[in-house]
Amino acid sequence: MKKLLKKASALLLAIVMICGVIAISPSLALTALAEDEIPIYQDIDNYSFEERAADLVARMTPAQKGSQMVSTASAIPALGINSYQWWSEAIHGHSRGNASNPMSYPVSYAAASSWNPDLYYDEATQIGDEIRESVSNRRVNLTLYSPTVNLARDPRWGRNDESYGEDPFLSGVMGSVFTQGMEGKDRHGNLLDPDGYYKTITTAKHYTANNSERNRLSGGANTDERSLREYYTAPYRDMLLNAGTSSIMTAYSHVNGVPASVSSYLMDTLLRKTWGFGGYITSDCDSVSTINNHQYINPYTGQVMTRYEIFANAMAHGEDLECNGGHSANIGNYNSNMTGMLSGNIMTDKGVFTENQVDISLHRLMSTRMKLGEFDGDDVSYVADANARLASYQGQSLTGRQTAERIKIATDIASEGIVLLKNDSSERKNGETAKLLPLNVPATGSYNVAIIGIAAQATFLGGYSANPGTTVTVENGIRNAIRAINPDANVTFYRGFTNGNNVNNVTAIDPAAIEAAAQADICIVVGGTDGTTSKEDGDRTTIALPGAQAQLIDEVGKANKNTVALLETCGPVQVTTFEESISSIVWSAFAGQNKGVAFANVLLGTVNPSGKTTALWHRNVNDVGVSDVAGILDYNMYKTETNPGRTYMYFDGPVSYPFGYGLSYTEFEYSDLQLDKAAYDANDTITATFKVKNTGTKAGAEVAQLYVSQPNAPAALQRPIKRLKGFDKITLAAGEEKTVTIEVNANDLAFFNEDQGKYVVDTGNYELQIGKSSSNVALNQTFTVSGTINVVPRVLTAVPNQSGDELLDI
């Protein structure tokens, strides 16, 4: 009966909204539906979250409304509203929570390199659980400004470690599972709680085309509509469709001259009216108050916007919540400017700004807080579950919220995110020639290992990191693992440099370290970047390792043929200056609190490496496209006479390592590719089946990747070289073979036609490719596609009355 009442009343609310009113006054007849004197907003049994929020909003004064629409919302005791902090971070662990020693998982770039959505979903689930355990009364401050789904189209971008790489399909998949796990949804985006409560709320950021830090407060992207649709906004669209994203953050930057935080096209036309987004939109922190950094001209006045025009237009165009704090422009915020916004007769693209627009945005915000169970006591499942877990932790040897299960997941995803870039045979001291990895540590006897490089002791965990209290460094992890096998092993650490105190200022190589390398049985030379190399507000100008680290790696490799180069960096780095001197190279983005254990797992073969790159590894910065500092500001994707193209989809020059690349300690063989048809309609589903066999002697996991190309497409159409359209990570025992099936919707092959203003599938020949990377195609088969996409309306947009002149009297 409770569900039926909620559905019936939700329908009534929908009718009210379409007719022009969002906020429902207690005096309206809808109140009569209540069976007692409980206010609608407190009536859990008979009204939906949206109805309860509408009733609550209707009881607020304009000043109270403004107080709820900034990042730190004030308490309103008379209405039972708690103070609320909208701004929290959880991109790889709860980094703004109050709990001591929270978990710190590998950064998103490392997680994406695992190509394992299932494992990443488990991580996100655990982060959401830990957040519930950490917040006050398990009910407030449950909105997280994560994940970052901007695409790493340039390796110099300062926040690449927060991204999932350069590919929109992979980023959409990984962003979706993070959202699903964090919010309490299954892998289809359906809520797990039978009463419709959310575990947490995630915020996909920074919408959109935000890939340069050096000018983000005053610059932005100038790009064509096709790139905007097919590339820069594609992960957000996919997350909305697959995970039901609840919140989106707009960027500081502009898109084609219009600041994202005041762009009606980005927020209203695309997000709400095209993709059906029903959640709330938040600004980046002070991206509204800094809009005039862009010298944006108010189209209604022909002048730079006044402070009240800035805030009114931002809200009217879709910015429901203002994160204020970070880059103050000293002009206040939604809260302090509410009176001026309402009294200024300010024109927006929805008419004169009125309190109705405030109610529209605040209703979305309060509906969100209702869905989190903030007003509904301890019987909410996520509150009760978190309390039960906390009770079970009593008496256990836990550091903060670091359970054994969470530490295992953090270690597993770090291990799977490590990429084996090179593993050549080398001559051992006993005269044997074999591949260096996995290391063959003798159980007894002399075994001399030199760990060289200041980065081996690094504890940097990546941007927006939680502080786990302790971190297993690369040095400690490898030493402990080797001595667990051979207690007599001599594992010695050398800084590698005689000067400097971080990876950026080490310039003088220590001759003693090179001598020690020459005498060792095995050398592990470690290179890396830290939070000063690449960061928020700071892009790289080069992709070379900072300091003299590349020179150190080269000299160690020349001194000892049995050398592993271990890299932990913010993204791809230049390897051309040392790769010829090194037998084996392993890499990961910042691998979290158990990084040392994860690297040891891979080096010693406890874990067979299965990580794959998620971006091209260019040979040097000149190959990226435009070599000067301004090059990162060029958002053109396509190959031209002066630009070799961006990402694996458009760059066809030589690279050190391609997209989707990574070696294993075993070998995999692909065979028997079959498509269910040879010719498809634009609305069909393409089903590809093939076999993968582990032909080696070790168990391992392989990421089978599906790409689609159009080899006969006219050059004038600027079609990509190929596009990732599916993948499957499978685990195989030695000698085992499995059949893999991957489906692709033919309409997902469409391109955005700017002249027609819609997606169109090219008629003609296509090639489906199955392989180990974007450049290693094991199987391929051609097919054709014809016809047009059957457009079925999916989004019905109800536009509330802006002026407030017509109220529905029920």
N, C-alpha and C positions, 0 to 999 in steps of 0.2 A: 504494500500500500504506500509506503514511504517513497519508493521509486516512482510509482504512478503519479503521486502528487507532485513530485519534483518535475516529472516530464510535463505534466499539464501546466504547472505554473511557469515552467521554462518557456513553453509555447506562448503563453500569455505575455511574458516579458518580451519575446521576439516580436510579437505583434506591436507592442508598445514602442519598441525600438524602431521598427520600420516606419511607424506613423510619426515619429519625430521626437520622442522623449526617451532619454536613458535613465535619468534619475527619477525614482518613483517616490513621491511624497507619502508620508504616513497617512495623510488625510484622504488619499485616493481609495477607491473601493477595494483595491487589491488587498488592503489590510484586513478586510472582512473575511478573507480566506483563512486567517489564523483562527485556531480553535480556542485560544485563551489570550491573555494580555501580554504574552511574550512578544517583544518586538520582532519584526520579520528578520532582522539581521542576526538575531540570536536563536531563531527557530530552526534547529538542525533538521528536524523530522519532516517538515512540510515544504521547504523552499530550497531551490537550487542555490549554488554558490553565487551565481550571477544576480539572482533576485535579492539575496541577502546583502550583497555588496551595493546594489542599487538603493536599497532602503537605507543602508548606512551612509552612503554618500549624500542622500537627500536630507539627512539630519545635520549636516555640517554647514558651518558658515564659510564664506569665501576664504577667510584667514585660516580656518582649520584645514580647508582643502589644500591650500598652498603649502601648509606645513607637512603634508603627507607626500609631496611630489618632488622632494629633494632627497639626496642620498642618505641623510640622517633625518628620519621622520620623527616628529615629536609625539609624545604620548598625549592622548586626549582622555583623561580618566573618566569624564562624564559619560563617554560612549564605550568605555572598556577597551580603548585602543592603546596598545603598548607602544613605547618608543621602538623604532625599527631602523635597522641599518641595512639599506638595500645593497650597499657595496661590500661584497666579500669576494674572495678569489679561491679557486680550487682547480686550476688547470692541470696540476699533477699532485694534488694534495691540498688540504685545507690550510691555506697560508695566512689567513687573517682571523683565524679562530682563537679562542681563549685557552684551549687545551694545551698542556705542556707536551712537548715532544710528539707532535703529530707525524703521520706518515708522509714521506716525500718520495713519490714515485718518479720514474724516468720522465723526462720532458716529452711533449707531444711528438716531436720529431723522432725521438727514439721509439716511442710506442708505435708510430706509423711504420717505422722500419721493420717492425715485427710482422707486418701484414697479417695480423691475427686479430680480427674484430671480436672474436669470442672471448679471448683473454682480456682485451681492452674493455669489453663490457663488464667483465668480472671486476676489473680495477675500478671502473666508474661506480659500480654498485657498492663497493667497499668504501670509496670516498664519500658517497652519499650517506652511507650508514654512519661513518665516523663523524660527519658533520652533524647529523641528528643527535649523536651522543654529546657533541661539544657545545651546542648552542643552549642558551638559557631556556629552561623548562622544556627543551626539545621542540620548541614551537616557533621561535622567532629567528630573524636574520638568516633565512634559508634561501636567499636569492644570490646566485653566484655569477660573477662576471667571467664566465668560462663556458665553452672553449674558444680559442682563437682559430678561425678557419680561413683567414687570409692566406692566399696562395704564395708560395715561395718562388715567384717567377724570376727573381734575381737573387743569386747566392749572397749578395752583399747586404741584403735587408737585415736590419738590426734585430728583428724579432723572429728570425727563421726558426729558432729553437722552439718557439711556441706554436709553430704551424705543423701541418701534416705533410708538407712537401709541396711540389709544384703541380701536382695533378688534381683537377677538380673532382674526378670520379672517386679516387682514393680518399680525398679529403672529405667528400660528402659521406662516404661509408664510415670513416673513423669518427667524424663529428656526430653522426647519427647514433652510433653505439654509445658514445660518451653521454649524449643527452638521454638516451633510453635508460642506461644504467643509473645515472645520477637522479633522474626524475621519478624512478620507480615504474618503468615501463618494460614490456617484453620486447623481443627483437622485431616486432611488427609495429611498435609504437603505441600499443594498447596499455592503459594503466593497469597495474597489477592489483591495486587496492579496490575492493568491491564497492566501496563508497565514493570512489573517485578522488581520493586524496593523492597529492603529490608528495614524494619524499623530499625533494628539493626542486628548485627552479634554476635551469641553466640559461645562460645568455651567450648566444653566438656573436662573436665580434671579429673585426671592426668593419662594419658594413659601410662601404665596400671599396674595392680597388685601393687599398691602403697598404703600399709596399715600399714606402721610403720614409725613414724617420727624420732625416735632416731637415725636412721642410713641412712636416705634417701639420703644424699649426697655421701655416700660411699658404701652403701649396696643395698639390693633389694630382689627380690623374686626368689627363686628356686622352680619351680613348673612344673608339668607334662603338656604336651600339651593339654590333655583333660580338665584339670581345667582351663587352659588359655582360651580355646575356649568356654567352657560351662559356666564358671563363670566370670572370671576376665575381659574378653573383651565383654561379652554378652550385657551389657547395651549400649556400644558404637555402636555395630552392630545394635541393635534394634533402636537406635536413628537415625542412618544413613538411615535405611529402612523406618522408620515411620515419621521422621521429616526432613530428608535431612540436617542433621547437616552440618554447613558451615565451622567449624573450630574445630581443636582438639589440645590439648596441651599435649606434652610428659612430663613424670615425670623425676625427678632428678635420681630416682633409676634405677637399672638394672633389667632385666628379664633374668634369667639363664645365668648371667655373662656378657651380652651385655647391656651397658647403653641404656635406652629407647630412648634417644635423638640422638643416632647414629645407631639405629637398623633398617636396611633395611627390615628385616622380619616384624617388627611391623608396620612400616610406609608405606612401599611400597607393600610388599606381601599381608599383611592382609587388611590394610585400602583401598588401591587403587585397587589392582588387584583382591582381593577376594570380597570385599564389595562394590566396586565402588565409593569410596569417591572421590569427585571432588573439595573439598574446599582446604583451606590452613592449614598447620600444623605449630604450633608455639612451641618453647621450653618453659619450665618453666623458670623462671627468673634466668639466668646464668647456666642452666642445661647443655648447650653446653660447656661453658668455664670451667666447673668443671668435665668434663668427665674423666680426668686423676685421679680424686679421686678414681675411680674404678680400677685403674691400668690396664686399658684395653689395650690390645696388638694389634697393627695394624697388620692385617693378611698379609699385603703385605711387611712389613719390619721386622716383628718379634720383634719390639721395641715398647715402649710406644709412643703414638702419639705425634708428634710435634704440635705446636700451629696451623700451617697452615693445617696440616693433620686433626686436630680436626674439624676445621670449614668447610673445603672442603668436608670431608666425611659426616658430619652432613647434609649439604645442599644437596649433591648428593643423600643421602639415604632418603631424604624426608622432612628435616627441613627447611621449606620455610622462616620462620621468627624467628629471635632470640630475645627473651625477655632478655635484658641485664640489670642487676640491681637486687640486692638482696643478691647474694653470689659471689662477684667478685673474680675471680682467677688471676686478674692482667695480663691477656694475651690478652685483647682486645675483639673484637667482629667482626661480619661480616663486619661492616663498616671499622673499622681500619685495618682489615687484608685482605681486598679484593685484594690488589695488590699481596701480597704473595700467596694467594689462587690461583690466576690466573697464576702466573709465576713459580710456584713450581713444575710443571710436576707431580702433585699428583695423585696417582692411587686410584680409588674408585671402587665399584662393578659395576659401569656403564662406566668404562673406565677412561682415564685421564681427570681430572677436567678442564673444559673450561668455557668460558663465556656463552655457550649455557645453562649450568645447572643453572647459575645465572638467565638467562632469563626465564627459565621454572618456577622457584620459584617466581620471581618477577612478572611474568604475573599473577599468581594466586592471589598475593597480590593486584595488581592494578585492576584486575577484580573485586575483592571484594569491593574496594573503589568506583569503577564505579557503582556497584549495589546499593550502599548506596546513590547515587545521589550527591556525593560530587562535581562533576564537572558540574552539570546540573541546577543550579539556584533554584529559589524559587518556580518554578512550580511543582517540585517533590511533590507528594501527601503528603508524610510524613512531608516535610518541611512546606508546606502550612497549613496542619492540626495543626501542633505544634504551628505555628504562630497564628492561629485562636484561639486556646485554650488559649495561653498566653494573647491575647487581651481580651478574655472573663473573665479572672481572675481579670482584673483591677477593683478596687473598692470592690472586695470581701475580706472577712476576712480570708485570707489564710495564713498559716505558710509555707513559701517555696512553695512546690508543693503539699501540703497536702490537697487534695480535699476531700469532704465528701464521694465521691464514693470510693476513695482509702482507706480512714480510715475505711470504712465499710468492704471492702474486707480484710484488714489486721486483723480486729477484727473477722470477720467470720472464716477465715482460722485458726486463733489462737484458737478460740472456738472449731472448729471441730477437731483440732489436739490434744486437751486435752483427755487423756485416763483415764477412771475410772477403776482403778485396783482392788479396793475392796470397798464393800458397805454393810457391815453386819448390822444386827439389833443391837441396843443398848438400854439400859434402860435410859429413860429421867428422869429428876429430879421430874417430876410429876407422875412418876411410869409407864408411857406408854412405851411400847417396840415397836420400829419401826426402819426402816432404817434411818440412819442419813441424808443422802443426797437424794433429794435436801433439803437444810435447810428450815425449816418452820418458817420464821421470823414473829412474831406477828406485826400487824399494829400499835398497841399502847401498852403502858405499859412497864414494865421493861424487858430488854433483854440485858444480859451481855455477850459480845463476847471478848475473848482474842486472839489476833493475836501474835504469839510467833515465834521468830527466825530472826536472822540478815538477812537471805536471803529474807525476806518479803520486804525489802527496796532496793533490788538489782536492778540496772539499766542495768546490762550487757545484751547485745542483741545478742551475738554470734560473730563468726569470720567474718571478712570482713563486719562489720555492717556500715550502714549509720548512721549519727548522726541526729536524728529527732528533736533535740532541747529539747523536753520534753518527758518523758516516764511515763506512768501510772503504778506505782509499784503495786505489789500484795496487799500491805497494803492499799494504797489509793483506789484501785479499789474495794476491798471488803468493806472497810469502807463506801465509797460513796454509794454503792449499798444497803447495809443494812440500812443506814440512809435515803435513798430515800423511803424505805418501812416504817420504823419506826424512825421518827426523835428523839424519846426519847431513842433509843438504845445506850448503852454504849459500844463503840468499842475501846479497849485499846491495844496499841502495847507494847511488851516487847522484848528486844533484845535476851533474853534467856541466855546470857553469861555475865560474869563480866570482861572478857578480850578479846583482839583481835579486829581487825578492818576489817576482811573479813572472808569468810567462811572457809578458810584454817587454820587460826590460833586461832580460838575460841576453847578453851579447858576447861574453868571453867564455869560450869552451874550455873546460878543465882537462888538461892533458892526462891527468891521473885517471879520469873516467874512460878515456879512450884506451889507455894501457890496460885498465881492468877489463874492458870489453874484449880485448885481444886474448886475455888469459882465460876467459870464462867458457864454460861448456855451452851455455845459452845466454844470449843477451835479449833483454826486453827493454827497448828504448821508447819512452812515452812522450808524446807531444799533445798539446791541447790549446784551447782558448778558455777565456774566463769571462766574467761579467763586464769587463772593461773593453773587451775586443769588439763585441757586438751586443747591442742592448737597445732597450727602449730609449728613444731620443738620440740614437747613435748607430749609423750604418757603417759597415766596413768599407774601406776604399780598395782593399786587396783581398784575395782569397788565400794568400800565402800564410803559413803559420807565423805567428808573431815572434819577435826576437830572433835569436839564432837557432831556433829549434830544428828547422829543416836541415841546417848545416850539421847540427849534432847528430841527427838521425843518419845522415849520409856518412859521416865519419865513423860512427859506430858500426854501420853496415859494412863499410870497407875494412874495418879492423877485424870483424868476425862475420863469416858467411852465415852463421846460424843466429841471425838476428830477426826478432819480431818487432815491427813498428806498431805500437798501440796508440791509436788516436782517439781522443774524446774532445769533440769540438761542437761549435754552434751550428755547423753545417758542413757542406763540402769544402775541402781545402785543396790547395795545389800540392800534388805529389810528384810532379815531374822532376823536381830537383833532388830527389832521393830514392825514387822507386827502383831504379836499376841496381842500387846497392843493397837492397833489402830482399830477403827471401819471402817474408810473409808480412802482410799488413792487415790489421783488424781495426774497425772503426765503430764508434757509436756516438750519437749525440749524448748530452748529459744524462747519465744512466741512473741517477737517483741514489738513495742512501746506501744501497747494497751494491754499488757499482763494482767494488773490488771483487766481491763474490761472483758477480756475473761474468766479468772478464776472465777470472780464473776458471769458471765453468767451461768457457769456450776454449781457452788456451790448452787446458788439460783434457778436453774431449768429454768431460762429464755431460756437456750439452753440445750436440752437433750444430754448428751455426746454420741458421736459416734466415737471417735478416736480409733484406733487400733495400737498395737505395730508393729514395723517394724523390730524387732530383738528379739532374745531370751533374757529373763531376767534371767541370771544365778544366782544361790543361793549365790555363792561367787567366788572369782577369781580362786580358785583351780579347780572349775568345768569347767572353760573355756577350759582347755586342758592341757596346760603346765603352771605351776604356777609361775615359775621364770621369771625374767625380759626378758630373751631371748625367752620366749614363744611366744611373739608377732611376732617374726621374723620367726616363723615356718609357712610357707604358705601352708602346706598340708591340704587338705580339708577333707579327708576320715578318717573313723574310723579305727584305728589300735590297736595293743596290748597296745601301750603306749599313744595313742591319742584318746579321745572319739569322735572326729569328730567336724567339724565347722558348724555353722548355723543350723537352724531347719531341713535342708535337710539331715544332717549326724550325728547330736548329738542326742542321744536317752536317755540321762540321765535325772534325775529330774531337773525341773526348777521352779523358782518362778512364771513366767508368760510366756506362749508360744508365738510364732510368730503369729501375726494377732489377738491378744487378746484385748478385751475391753468390759466393761459392759455398760449397759444403764439403764435409769430409767423406762423402759418398758420392755416387753418380746416379743420375736419373735419366731414364730413356722415355721418350714420348712416342706414341704410335696410334694408328687407327682413328684418325679424325673423321668424324661423320657429322654432316648437317642433316636435319630432318627434311630439308627441301633444297632445291637449287635456285628457286625464284620465290621472292616474298613480296607480299603487299606491305605498304607502309605501316599498316596497323597490326602486322603479324608479330609473333614471338619467334625469334631465331634460337633453335636449340642445338648446341654443339656438344658432342660426346667424344671423348678420347681416353686413351689409357696412359697411365704413368707407372713406370716400374723402377724400383730401386735396384740397380744392377751392381751396386757396390757391396761392401762387407759390413757396413755399419747402418744401424737404423738412423733415419733422418726425416726431416720435414722439407717439403718443396712447395714453393708458391707458383702454381700454374697460372700463367697470365694470358688473358685474351685481349687481343688488340684488333681493331678494324681499320683498314686503310682503303683508299680509293686511288689505285695506281693510274687510272686513266682520266682522272679529273683534270679539266683544263687549268693551267697555271693561273689564269686570271681569277679563278674562284678562290685562290689562297686556302685550299683545303689542307688540313694538317697531314703530316707524314703518316701518322697513325694516332689512334686514341685508345687508351685503356677503357675497356667496357665490361670487364669482369675478371675475377680471380678467385682462386680457391687454395687455401693452405692445407695440405694433406700430409699425414705422417705415415711413413712406410717402413716396415722392418726390412732387413737385408733380404733381397730376392722377392719381396712382395710387390704385387701389381694391383692397381685400383683403376676403376673406370670413373672418370670425372664428367659431370654434366654442368654446363654453364649456359644460362639463358640470357638473351639480350632482346629487349624490345626494339623492333625495327624503327619505331618513331623516336627512340633515343639517339638515332643516327642523324637526326635532323640538324640543320644549321639555321640560324636566325637570318631571315631575309629582310634586310632593312627597308627595301622598297615596298614590300608587302606588309611589313610590320608583324610578321609571324614566323613560326618555325616551319621549314619545308624540308622534306626528305628528297635528296637528289635521286633522280631516276638514273639507273645505270649499274655498272659493275662495281662490286666491292670485293675485298679480300679479307677473310677472317684468319688471323694468325694466332697460333698457340706457341708459347715459348717460355724460356727461363728468364728473359728480360726483354726490354723493348728492342734490343738489337740482336738477340739470339732467338731466331724463329725456328722452332723444331718442326712445326706442322702448319700447313696453310691450305686454304680452299676458297675458291671464288664462289660468289653468288650474286644475284641481281635483286634490286629492289625497284618497285614501281608503285604508282598510285599516290594518293594524297592522304594526309592524316585526317581521320574522322574526328572533328573537334566536338567534344561533348562538354557542355558547360559544367564546370566543377565548382565555381566560386559564385555565390550570390552575395552581393554586397548591399547591405542595408545602410544607407547614409542618413544619420540622424539630422534632425532639423538644427541648423546652426544658429539661427537668429533668436529662437525661443519665442517667436510670435504666436505659434500655434501649440497649445497644450492639449493633450488627449484627456478628456474628462470621462473617466470610466464610471 
